[in-house]
């Protein structure tokens, strides 16, 4: 879940107002106030009496995030302490935006909870062709997790499955839509899912105006996957679809906060919805975020399974 830390006592009239002082590992750093900080990078947060300093104790086992994007500060840089020490020079919004543009960021992984970790791993590897990259158990925090994908974590987008001891079912909510997987033959993949006892929620159908097919399948926990018929691609795990209540505001948020590009936008008035695809590069080579706005719907339930904050509610929290 994405949360922010602000410094309410900072005013916009002084140069220091553009930054927060973040203390970690006995060092202080200036962070642009306009970007704020998220729990992607910060675990336990403690404010000082002045409301100008926050002490950050990073606890990776407790983070819960929509995406671990390396936003604001790359995670490896934050943990290693290789941040620029606090200094008196002013950091402007323009400097920050230029840094975001030049920063070689990508979507790393998406996090969600499952009720049966081994059964889910079996479905993803045998039906969807993913590889189990690593698995670990954290008994002191009563959970286990596993990373799966179609290539190494340092080059490919992956899923992080989290199993919390004793919890076998989650409410997915309706803010999360589906994941997208590019396959060479949709019909063949659907047949494989059926043969393995998987659930097909939509049989293969031709894409409107095209010759390729799409289909939908469901994993053992109820998370949906759209199968997209495409040629070979370096990133088969290619989409995460989220429903939003304000598309323009969502696009603006992902551009300014995470440096994503608007790759394309399509309105479908006959079906009363609009979609926008956003990411860090062409969608045939990179994982992208698909934002869907359904006419007249401004709020969605987030549930407690997919580690998400509906984009509309997230912006209300961050941009207010």
VENSUL-V211787 format. One record per run of one state. SS is the DSSP state (a for helix, b for strand, c for the rest). FROM is the first residue (numbers start at 1). TO is the last residue. If there is no record, write none. Layout:
((SS | FROM | TO) (SS | FROM | TO))
This chain:
((c | 1 | 3) (b | 4 | 5) (c | 6 | 14) (a | 15 | 18) (b | 19 | 24) (c | 25 | 26) (b | 27 | 32) (c | 33 | 36) (b | 37 | 38) (c | 39 | 43) (b | 44 | 47) (c | 48 | 52) (b | 53 | 57) (c | 58 | 59) (a | 60 | 62) (c | 63 | 66) (b | 67 | 67) (c | 68 | 74) (a | 75 | 80) (c | 81 | 84) (b | 85 | 85) (c | 86 | 92) (a | 93 | 102) (c | 103 | 108) (b | 109 | 113) (c | 114 | 116) (a | 117 | 126) (c | 127 | 130) (b | 131 | 138) (a | 139 | 141) (c | 142 | 142) (b | 143 | 149) (c | 150 | 157) (b | 158 | 164) (c | 165 | 175) (b | 176 | 183) (c | 184 | 185) (a | 186 | 195) (c | 196 | 198) (b | 199 | 206) (c | 207 | 212) (b | 213 | 218) (c | 219 | 223) (b | 224 | 229) (c | 230 | 236) (b | 237 | 243) (c | 244 | 246) (a | 247 | 258) (c | 259 | 260) (b | 261 | 268) (c | 269 | 272) (b | 273 | 279) (c | 280 | 287) (b | 288 | 294) (c | 295 | 305) (b | 306 | 306) (c | 307 | 310) (a | 311 | 319) (c | 320 | 320))
